């Protein structure tokens, strides 16, 4: 799929479908510095509805590099016609 030229993120989201897995692994306190990553693990296009169900997996780590949160999300996003070309 070609995802070039998509709209800004705030225009893409239709609705969150769910948070199937959220795990709080360590405490976090005010002032802690966190870094994160998010990976798309599944993309299920629905061209007839001009959308796709997107499943992601994410992680937050503290300043020591230890994971403090892991999660997966499911969300419906708008896709342009060019994405299906």
C-alpha positions in Angstrom: 0.0 0.0 0.0 1.2 3.5 -0.8 0.8 5.7 2.3 2.5 8.8 0.9 0.5 12.0 0.9 -1.9 11.0 3.7 -3.6 13.7 5.7 -2.3 14.9 9.1 -3.0 12.4 11.9 -5.9 14.3 13.4 -7.7 14.0 10.1 -7.0 10.2 9.8 -8.6 8.8 13.0 -12.2 7.7 12.8 -12.5 5.9 16.1 -10.6 3.8 18.5 -11.8 0.2 18.5 -10.1 -0.9 21.7 -7.1 -1.4 23.9 -6.8 -5.2 24.0 -3.7 -5.2 26.1 -2.3 -2.6 28.4 0.4 -3.5 31.0 1.8 -1.1 33.6 5.2 -2.7 34.4 6.9 -0.1 36.7 5.9 3.0 38.5 6.3 6.4 36.9 6.6 9.6 38.8 6.2 13.3 37.9 9.4 14.5 36.2 10.4 11.1 34.9 11.7 11.1 31.3 10.0 8.6 29.1 10.7 7.5 25.5 8.4 5.5 23.4 7.9 3.6 20.2 4.8 2.5 18.3 4.8 -0.2 15.6 2.0 -1.1 13.1 1.6 -4.9 13.3 -1.5 -5.3 11.2 -3.4 -3.3 8.6 -6.7 -4.5 7.4 -8.0 -2.3 4.5 -11.7 -1.9 3.9 -11.6 -0.1 0.5 -15.4 -0.1 0.2 -15.6 2.0 3.4 -12.5 4.1 2.7 -10.9 3.0 5.9 -8.6 0.4 7.5 -8.4 -1.2 10.9 -4.9 -0.6 12.2 -3.4 -2.7 15.1 -0.4 -1.3 16.8 2.0 -2.3 19.6 3.7 0.3 21.7 6.1 0.6 24.6 7.3 3.3 27.0 10.7 3.1 28.6 12.2 5.1 31.5 15.5 6.9 31.5 17.2 3.7 32.5 15.9 2.0 29.4 13.5 -0.2 31.3 10.0 -0.7 30.0 7.3 0.9 32.1 4.3 0.3 29.9 3.4 -1.9 27.0 0.2 -1.8 25.0 -1.7 -2.7 21.8 -4.4 -0.7 20.2 -7.0 -1.1 17.5 -8.2 1.9 15.6 -10.1 2.7 12.4 -8.3 5.2 10.1 -9.4 7.0 6.9 -7.3 6.2 3.9 -7.1 8.1 0.7 -7.9 6.4 -2.6 -4.2 6.7 -3.5 -3.4 4.3 -0.7 -5.2 1.5 -2.5 -3.5 2.1 -5.8 
